[in-house]
Amino acid sequence: MKEFKYTITDPEGIHARPAGELVKAAKEFASTIKLNKDGKAGDCKRIFGIMGLAVKQGNEVTFTFEGEDEDAAYEAISAFVKENL
């Protein structure tokens, strides 16, 4: 399992557009990819799982990757997050 911690910098937090793009990126991998905030976790392959966490600017989140292609998923998703969130 791999982990990636990030503090959200987007002034609007994780809203619909970047959440949809994150889901699209996550679905390219077989691994389980979770977004964790304040003890709650959302599946990054489901938009409602991400939106339900109500992530705002300044919140620290943790992405976890587990599965056969977790290394590739970690690289792709962490790059996406740094550019878009």
TALINQUI-V928238 format. One record per run of one state. SS is the DSSP state (2 for helix, 1 for strand, 0 for the rest). FROM is the first residue (numbers start at 0). TO is the last residue. If there is no record, write none. Layout:
SS|FROM|TO, SS|FROM|TO
This chain:
0|0|0, 1|1|6, 0|7|14, 2|15|25, 0|26|30, 1|31|36, 0|37|38, 1|39|42, 0|43|45, 2|46|50, 0|51|58, 1|59|65, 0|66|68, 2|69|83, 0|84|84
